[in-house]
Amino acid sequence: MTTFDDREKAFEDKFRHDEDVLFRVRMRRDTLAGLWAAGLMGLNTAEAQVYARQIVEVDIGTPGPHDIRDRLAADLHAKGVDISDHRVEREMGHLLTLARQQVNAE
């Protein structure tokens, strides 16, 4: 193997690792967002866990950057929670930071 091959493999390994971390951060953020919204909707612990899993599945199954925000906002509005899309998006930004910290601490 040449130095170029070694560097290429190292780059590919780093890319794979970074993508794995990004995936775990997004899944953690989605879970936290689901739990946050479930709390606002007054769901019990078991219902909140199920709802959070559904939110994770929405992110995996639906393309686009606002799929989670739109789902959370729609569900919150359907339950009578008065909240803006901006507030939901702001909370998701906060939860993304928290998710990064949690995943990096593992």
DSSP file with accessible surface (Angstrom, degrees, kcal/mol):
  #  RESIDUE AA STRUCTURE BP1 BP2  ACC     N-H-->O    O-->H-N    N-H-->O    O-->H-N    TCO  KAPPA ALPHA  PHI   PSI    X-CA   Y-CA   Z-CA
    1    1 A M              0   0  169      0, 0.0     2,-0.1     0, 0.0     0, 0.0   0.000 360.0 360.0 360.0 140.2    0.0    0.0    0.0
    2    2 A T     >  -     0   0   78      1,-0.1     4,-2.3     4,-0.0     5,-0.2  -0.430 360.0-105.3 -93.1 169.7    1.3    3.5   -0.8
    3    3 A T  H  > S+     0   0  106      1,-0.2     4,-2.6     2,-0.2     5,-0.2   0.890 122.9  54.8 -59.8 -38.3    1.1    6.6    1.3
    4    4 A F  H  > S+     0   0  139      1,-0.2     4,-2.6     2,-0.2    -1,-0.2   0.924 107.6  48.7 -62.0 -43.8   -1.6    7.8   -1.0
    5    5 A D  H  > S+     0   0   61      2,-0.2     4,-2.5     1,-0.2    -1,-0.2   0.902 111.1  50.8 -62.7 -40.3   -3.7    4.7   -0.4
    6    6 A D  H  X S+     0   0   83     -4,-2.3     4,-2.4     2,-0.2    -2,-0.2   0.918 111.8  46.9 -62.6 -43.9   -3.1    5.1    3.4
    7    7 A R  H  X S+     0   0  183     -4,-2.6     4,-2.5     2,-0.2    -2,-0.2   0.903 111.7  50.9 -65.8 -40.3   -4.3    8.7    3.3
    8    8 A E  H  X S+     0   0   85     -4,-2.6     4,-2.6     2,-0.2    -2,-0.2   0.933 111.5  47.5 -63.7 -43.8   -7.3    7.8    1.2
    9    9 A K  H  X S+     0   0  100     -4,-2.5     4,-2.7     1,-0.2    -2,-0.2   0.918 111.5  50.8 -64.3 -41.1   -8.3    5.0    3.6
   10   10 A A  H  X S+     0   0   57     -4,-2.4     4,-2.4     2,-0.2    -1,-0.2   0.909 110.8  49.1 -62.7 -41.8   -7.9    7.3    6.6
   11   11 A F  H  X S+     0   0  148     -4,-2.5     4,-2.6     2,-0.2    -2,-0.2   0.929 112.2  47.9 -63.3 -44.3  -10.1    9.9    4.9
   12   12 A E  H  X S+     0   0   89     -4,-2.6     4,-2.5     1,-0.2    -2,-0.2   0.902 111.5  50.7 -64.1 -40.1  -12.7    7.4    4.1
   13   13 A D  H  X S+     0   0   58     -4,-2.7     4,-2.5     2,-0.2    -2,-0.2   0.916 111.6  47.7 -63.5 -42.0  -12.6    6.1    7.7
   14   14 A K  H  X S+     0   0  119     -4,-2.4     4,-3.0     2,-0.2     5,-0.2   0.920 111.3  50.7 -65.7 -42.5  -13.0    9.6    9.1
   15   15 A F  H  X S+     0   0  119     -4,-2.6     4,-2.5     2,-0.2     5,-0.2   0.937 111.2  48.3 -60.6 -46.1  -15.9   10.3    6.8
   16   16 A R  H  X S+     0   0  150     -4,-2.5     4,-2.2     1,-0.2    -2,-0.2   0.925 113.3  47.9 -60.4 -44.1  -17.6    7.1    7.8
   17   17 A H  H  X S+     0   0  110     -4,-2.5     4,-2.6     1,-0.2    -2,-0.2   0.930 111.5  49.6 -63.5 -46.5  -17.0    8.0   11.5
   18   18 A D  H  X S+     0   0   68     -4,-3.0     4,-2.5     1,-0.2    -2,-0.2   0.897 111.2  49.3 -61.6 -39.8  -18.3   11.5   11.1
   19   19 A E  H  X S+     0   0   92     -4,-2.5     4,-2.4    -5,-0.2    -1,-0.2   0.893 110.4  51.1 -67.1 -38.2  -21.5   10.3    9.3
   20   20 A D  H  X S+     0   0   77     -4,-2.2     4,-2.4    -5,-0.2    -2,-0.2   0.928 111.5  47.0 -63.8 -44.8  -22.1    7.8   12.1
   21   21 A V  H  X S+     0   0   25     -4,-2.6     4,-2.7     2,-0.2    -2,-0.2   0.930 111.5  51.1 -63.0 -44.4  -21.8   10.5   14.7
   22   22 A L  H  X S+     0   0   77     -4,-2.5     4,-2.5     1,-0.2    -2,-0.2   0.919 110.1  49.9 -60.1 -42.7  -24.0   12.8   12.8
   23   23 A F  H  X S+     0   0  108     -4,-2.4     4,-2.4     1,-0.2    -1,-0.2   0.937 111.8  47.3 -61.2 -46.7  -26.7   10.0   12.5
   24   24 A R  H  X S+     0   0   95     -4,-2.4     4,-2.4     1,-0.2    -2,-0.2   0.890 111.3  51.6 -64.0 -37.8  -26.5    9.3   16.2
   25   25 A V  H  X S+     0   0    3     -4,-2.7     4,-2.9     2,-0.2    -1,-0.2   0.930 110.9  47.8 -64.3 -45.3  -26.8   13.0   17.0
   26   26 A R  H  X S+     0   0   92     -4,-2.5     4,-2.7     2,-0.2    -2,-0.2   0.913 112.1  49.0 -64.1 -40.4  -29.8   13.4   14.8
   27   27 A M  H  X S+     0   0   27     -4,-2.4     4,-2.2     2,-0.2    -1,-0.2   0.913 112.8  47.8 -65.8 -39.8  -31.5   10.4   16.3
   28   28 A R  H  X S+     0   0   67     -4,-2.4     4,-2.8     2,-0.2     5,-0.2   0.926 112.0  49.8 -65.6 -43.3  -30.8   11.6   19.8
   29   29 A R  H  X S+     0   0   33     -4,-2.9     4,-2.8     1,-0.2    -2,-0.2   0.932 110.9  49.7 -60.3 -43.6  -32.1   15.1   18.9
   30   30 A D  H  X S+     0   0    0     -4,-2.7     4,-2.5     2,-0.2    -1,-0.2   0.904 111.2  49.0 -63.6 -40.8  -35.3   13.6   17.5
   31   31 A T  H  X S+     0   0   46     -4,-2.2     4,-2.5     2,-0.2    -2,-0.2   0.944 112.9  47.0 -63.1 -47.0  -35.8   11.5   20.6
   32   32 A L  H  X S+     0   0   33     -4,-2.8     4,-2.5     1,-0.2    -2,-0.2   0.899 112.2  50.5 -62.0 -40.1  -35.3   14.5   22.8
   33   33 A A  H  X S+     0   0    0     -4,-2.8     4,-2.7    -5,-0.2     5,-0.2   0.904 110.0  50.4 -65.5 -40.5  -37.7   16.6   20.7
   34   34 A G  H  X S+     0   0    0     -4,-2.5     4,-2.6    -5,-0.2    -2,-0.2   0.918 111.9  47.0 -62.8 -41.5  -40.3   13.9   20.8
   35   35 A L  H  X S+     0   0   57     -4,-2.5     4,-2.0     2,-0.2    -2,-0.2   0.894 111.8  51.2 -67.4 -39.0  -40.0   13.7   24.6
   36   36 A W  H  X S+     0   0   44     -4,-2.5     4,-1.8     2,-0.2    -2,-0.2   0.951 113.5  43.9 -61.2 -49.4  -40.2   17.5   24.9
   37   37 A A  H  X S+     0   0    0     -4,-2.7     4,-2.0     1,-0.2    -2,-0.2   0.899 110.3  55.9 -65.3 -39.1  -43.3   17.7   22.7
   38   38 A A  H  X>S+     0   0    0     -4,-2.6     5,-2.5     1,-0.2     4,-0.5   0.894 106.1  52.0 -60.6 -38.5  -44.9   14.7   24.6
   39   39 A G  H ><5S+     0   0   55     -4,-2.0     3,-0.9     1,-0.2    -1,-0.2   0.907 108.9  49.4 -63.4 -41.4  -44.4   16.6   27.8
   40   40 A L  H 3<5S+     0   0   69     -4,-1.8    -1,-0.2     1,-0.2    -2,-0.2   0.825 111.0  50.5 -66.4 -31.0  -46.2   19.7   26.4
   41   41 A M  H 3<5S-     0   0   26     -4,-2.0    -1,-0.2    -5,-0.1    -2,-0.2   0.497 114.6-117.5 -85.3  -5.6  -49.0   17.4   25.2
   42   42 A G  T <<5 +     0   0   65     -3,-0.9    -3,-0.2    -4,-0.5     2,-0.1   0.749  54.3 162.8  78.1  25.7  -49.4   15.9   28.6
   43   43 A L      < -     0   0   38     -5,-2.5    -1,-0.2    -6,-0.1    -2,-0.0  -0.475  37.6-117.8 -76.2 148.1  -48.5   12.3   27.6
   44   44 A N     >  -     0   0   88     -2,-0.1     4,-2.8     1,-0.1     5,-0.2  -0.221  37.5 -90.8 -76.4 176.9  -47.6    9.8   30.3
   45   45 A T  H  > S+     0   0  114      1,-0.2     4,-2.1     2,-0.2     5,-0.2   0.899 125.5  45.4 -59.3 -46.0  -44.1    8.2   30.3
   46   46 A A  H  > S+     0   0   68      1,-0.2     4,-2.0     2,-0.2    -1,-0.2   0.924 115.3  47.3 -65.7 -43.6  -45.0    5.2   28.2
   47   47 A E  H  > S+     0   0   95      1,-0.2     4,-2.7     2,-0.2    -2,-0.2   0.882 110.0  54.5 -64.2 -37.0  -46.9    7.3   25.7
   48   48 A A  H  X S+     0   0   12     -4,-2.8     4,-2.7     2,-0.2    -1,-0.2   0.898 107.0  50.2 -64.2 -40.9  -44.0    9.7   25.5
   49   49 A Q  H  X S+     0   0   83     -4,-2.1     4,-2.0     2,-0.2    -1,-0.2   0.918 112.4  46.8 -64.2 -42.7  -41.5    6.9   24.7
   50   50 A V  H  X S+     0   0   67     -4,-2.0     4,-2.0     2,-0.2    -2,-0.2   0.930 113.2  49.3 -63.8 -44.7  -43.8    5.6   21.9
   51   51 A Y  H  X S+     0   0   15     -4,-2.7     4,-2.2     1,-0.2    -2,-0.2   0.918 108.5  52.7 -62.1 -43.0  -44.2    9.1   20.6
   52   52 A A  H  X S+     0   0    3     -4,-2.7     4,-2.0     1,-0.2    -1,-0.2   0.904 108.4  50.9 -61.5 -39.8  -40.5    9.8   20.6
   53   53 A R  H  X S+     0   0  137     -4,-2.0     4,-2.2     1,-0.2    -1,-0.2   0.889 108.1  52.9 -63.9 -37.8  -39.9    6.6   18.6
   54   54 A Q  H  X S+     0   0   79     -4,-2.0     4,-2.0     2,-0.2    -2,-0.2   0.897 107.1  52.0 -63.8 -38.8  -42.5    7.8   16.1
   55   55 A I  H  X S+     0   0    0     -4,-2.2     4,-1.9     2,-0.2    -2,-0.2   0.915 108.3  50.7 -65.1 -41.4  -40.7   11.1   15.7
   56   56 A V  H  X S+     0   0   24     -4,-2.0     4,-2.0     1,-0.2    -1,-0.2   0.933 109.9  50.7 -60.5 -43.5  -37.4    9.3   15.1
   57   57 A E  H  X S+     0   0  127     -4,-2.2     4,-2.7     1,-0.2    -1,-0.2   0.857 105.4  56.4 -64.7 -34.3  -39.1    7.2   12.4
   58   58 A V  H  X S+     0   0   24     -4,-2.0     4,-1.8     1,-0.2    -1,-0.2   0.929 107.7  48.4 -61.9 -43.9  -40.5   10.3   10.7
   59   59 A D  H  < S+     0   0   10     -4,-1.9    -2,-0.2     1,-0.2    -1,-0.2   0.904 115.1  44.6 -65.3 -39.1  -37.0   11.7   10.4
   60   60 A I  H  < S+     0   0  108     -4,-2.0    -2,-0.2     1,-0.2    -1,-0.2   0.909 120.4  39.7 -70.8 -39.4  -35.7    8.5    8.9
   61   61 A G  H  < S+     0   0   60     -4,-2.7    -2,-0.2    -5,-0.2    -1,-0.2   0.600 107.7  63.8 -90.5 -11.3  -38.6    7.9    6.6
   62   62 A T  S  < S-     0   0   65     -4,-1.8     5,-0.2    -5,-0.2     6,-0.1  -0.953  72.0-140.6-121.6 122.3  -39.3   11.5    5.3
   63   63 A P        +     0   0  121      0, 0.0     3,-0.1     0, 0.0    -3,-0.1  -0.405  57.3  69.2 -74.9 153.1  -36.8   13.5    3.3
   64   64 A G  S >  S-     0   0   42      1,-0.1     3,-0.6    -2,-0.1     4,-0.2  -0.145  79.1-100.7 119.1 152.4  -36.4   17.2    3.9
   65   65 A P  T 3  S+     0   0  116      0, 0.0     4,-0.2     0, 0.0     3,-0.2   0.674 113.8  44.9 -80.2 -16.8  -35.0   19.5    6.6
   66   66 A H  T 3> S+     0   0   76      1,-0.1     4,-2.7     2,-0.1     5,-0.2   0.265  75.2 107.2-114.0  14.5  -38.3   20.5    8.2
   67   67 A D  H <> S+     0   0   18     -3,-0.6     4,-2.1     1,-0.2     5,-0.2   0.911  85.1  43.2 -61.4 -41.9  -40.1   17.1    8.5
   68   68 A I  H  > S+     0   0    2     -4,-0.2     4,-3.0     2,-0.2     5,-0.3   0.943 114.4  49.2 -70.1 -47.9  -39.6   16.9   12.3
   69   69 A R  H  > S+     0   0   42     -4,-0.2     4,-2.8     1,-0.2     5,-0.2   0.932 112.9  48.2 -56.7 -46.1  -40.5   20.5   13.0
   70   70 A D  H  X S+     0   0   75     -4,-2.7     4,-2.4     1,-0.2    -1,-0.2   0.906 113.3  47.0 -63.2 -42.5  -43.7   20.2   10.9
   71   71 A R  H  X S+     0   0   75     -4,-2.1     4,-2.7    -5,-0.2     5,-0.2   0.934 114.0  47.1 -65.7 -46.0  -44.7   17.0   12.5
   72   72 A L  H  X S+     0   0    0     -4,-3.0     4,-2.8     2,-0.2     5,-0.2   0.941 113.9  47.5 -61.0 -47.1  -44.1   18.3   16.0
   73   73 A A  H  X S+     0   0    3     -4,-2.8     4,-2.8    -5,-0.3     5,-0.2   0.924 113.2  48.4 -61.2 -43.9  -45.9   21.6   15.3
   74   74 A A  H  X S+     0   0   55     -4,-2.4     4,-2.4    -5,-0.2    -1,-0.2   0.924 113.6  46.5 -63.5 -44.1  -48.9   19.8   13.8
   75   75 A D  H  X S+     0   0   35     -4,-2.7     4,-1.4     2,-0.2    -2,-0.2   0.905 113.4  48.7 -65.5 -41.3  -49.2   17.3   16.7
   76   76 A L  H  <>S+     0   0    0     -4,-2.8     5,-2.7    -5,-0.2     3,-0.3   0.931 112.7  47.5 -64.5 -44.1  -48.9   20.1   19.3
   77   77 A H  H ><5S+     0   0   90     -4,-2.8     3,-1.7     1,-0.2    -2,-0.2   0.901 108.2  55.7 -62.9 -39.8  -51.5   22.2   17.5
   78   78 A A  H 3<5S+     0   0   88     -4,-2.4    -1,-0.2     1,-0.3    -2,-0.2   0.819 107.5  49.7 -62.9 -29.9  -53.8   19.2   17.3
   79   79 A K  T 3<5S-     0   0  128     -4,-1.4    -1,-0.3    -3,-0.3    -2,-0.2   0.358 123.7-106.0 -89.5   4.0  -53.5   18.8   21.1
   80   80 A G  T < 5 +     0   0   67     -3,-1.7     2,-0.5     1,-0.3    -3,-0.2   0.629  68.3 149.6  84.7  13.4  -54.4   22.4   21.6
   81   81 A V      < -     0   0   32     -5,-2.7     2,-1.0    -6,-0.2    -1,-0.3  -0.710  43.9-138.4 -82.9 123.2  -50.9   23.6   22.5
   82   82 A D        +     0   0  164     -2,-0.5     2,-0.3     2,-0.0    -5,-0.1  -0.737  49.2 136.3 -85.8 101.8  -50.4   27.2   21.4
   83   83 A I        -     0   0   10     -2,-1.0     2,-0.2   -10,-0.1    -6,-0.1  -0.996  46.4-126.9-148.8 143.7  -46.9   27.2   20.0
   84   84 A S     >  -     0   0   63     -2,-0.3     4,-2.0     1,-0.1     5,-0.2  -0.553  23.5-119.6 -90.6 157.9  -45.3   28.7   16.9
   85   85 A D  H  > S+     0   0   71      1,-0.2     4,-2.8     2,-0.2     5,-0.2   0.866 116.1  58.2 -59.5 -35.5  -43.2   26.9   14.3
   86   86 A H  H  > S+     0   0  127      1,-0.2     4,-2.8     2,-0.2    -1,-0.2   0.910 104.9  48.6 -62.8 -42.8  -40.3   29.2   15.2
   87   87 A R  H  > S+     0   0   94      2,-0.2     4,-2.5     1,-0.2    -1,-0.2   0.910 111.9  49.4 -64.7 -40.3  -40.5   28.1   18.9
   88   88 A V  H  X S+     0   0    0     -4,-2.0     4,-2.4     2,-0.2    -2,-0.2   0.946 112.9  47.0 -62.8 -45.7  -40.4   24.5   17.9
   89   89 A E  H  X S+     0   0   85     -4,-2.8     4,-2.0     1,-0.2    -2,-0.2   0.899 111.3  51.4 -64.4 -39.5  -37.5   25.1   15.6
   90   90 A R  H  X S+     0   0  146     -4,-2.8     4,-2.1     2,-0.2    -1,-0.2   0.922 110.2  48.9 -63.3 -42.1  -35.6   27.1   18.3
   91   91 A E  H  X S+     0   0   41     -4,-2.5     4,-2.8     1,-0.2    -2,-0.2   0.906 108.6  53.7 -64.8 -38.1  -36.2   24.2   20.8
   92   92 A M  H  X S+     0   0   16     -4,-2.4     4,-2.2     1,-0.2    -1,-0.2   0.885 106.7  52.4 -64.3 -36.1  -34.9   21.7   18.2
   93   93 A G  H  X S+     0   0   37     -4,-2.0     4,-1.8     2,-0.2    -1,-0.2   0.921 110.9  47.1 -63.2 -43.5  -31.7   23.8   17.8
   94   94 A H  H  X S+     0   0  108     -4,-2.1     4,-2.2     1,-0.2    -2,-0.2   0.924 112.7  49.2 -62.6 -43.1  -31.2   23.7   21.5
   95   95 A L  H  X S+     0   0   11     -4,-2.8     4,-2.9     1,-0.2    -2,-0.2   0.827 105.7  57.7 -68.7 -29.8  -31.9   20.0   21.6
   96   96 A L  H  X S+     0   0   39     -4,-2.2     4,-2.4     2,-0.2    -1,-0.2   0.930 107.7  47.3 -63.9 -42.6  -29.4   19.5   18.7
   97   97 A T  H  X S+     0   0   69     -4,-1.8     4,-2.1     2,-0.2    -2,-0.2   0.934 113.7  47.6 -62.9 -44.5  -26.7   21.1   20.9
   98   98 A L  H  X S+     0   0   52     -4,-2.2     4,-2.5     1,-0.2    -2,-0.2   0.916 110.6  51.9 -63.0 -42.0  -27.7   19.0   23.8
   99   99 A A  H  X S+     0   0    0     -4,-2.9     4,-2.8     1,-0.2     5,-0.3   0.905 108.1  51.8 -63.1 -41.6  -27.7   15.8   21.7
  100  100 A R  H  X S+     0   0  112     -4,-2.4     4,-2.6     1,-0.2    -1,-0.2   0.922 110.2  48.9 -59.4 -45.0  -24.2   16.6   20.4
  101  101 A Q  H  X S+     0   0  120     -4,-2.1     4,-1.5     2,-0.2    -2,-0.2   0.920 113.0  47.2 -61.3 -43.5  -22.9   17.0   23.9
  102  102 A Q  H  X S+     0   0   65     -4,-2.5     4,-0.7     2,-0.2    -2,-0.2   0.927 114.2  45.5 -65.7 -44.4  -24.5   13.7   25.0
  103  103 A V  H >< S+     0   0    2     -4,-2.8     3,-0.9     1,-0.2    -2,-0.2   0.916 112.9  50.5 -67.7 -39.6  -23.2   11.7   22.0
  104  104 A N  H 3< S+     0   0  115     -4,-2.6    -1,-0.2    -5,-0.3    -2,-0.2   0.797 106.7  56.3 -68.0 -27.2  -19.7   13.2   22.3
  105  105 A A  H 3<        0   0   87     -4,-1.5    -1,-0.2    -5,-0.2    -2,-0.2   0.662 360.0 360.0 -78.7 -14.3  -19.7   12.3   26.1
  106  106 A E    <<        0   0  139     -3,-0.9    -3,-0.0    -4,-0.7    -4,-0.0  -0.324 360.0 360.0 -76.4 360.0  -20.4    8.6   25.3
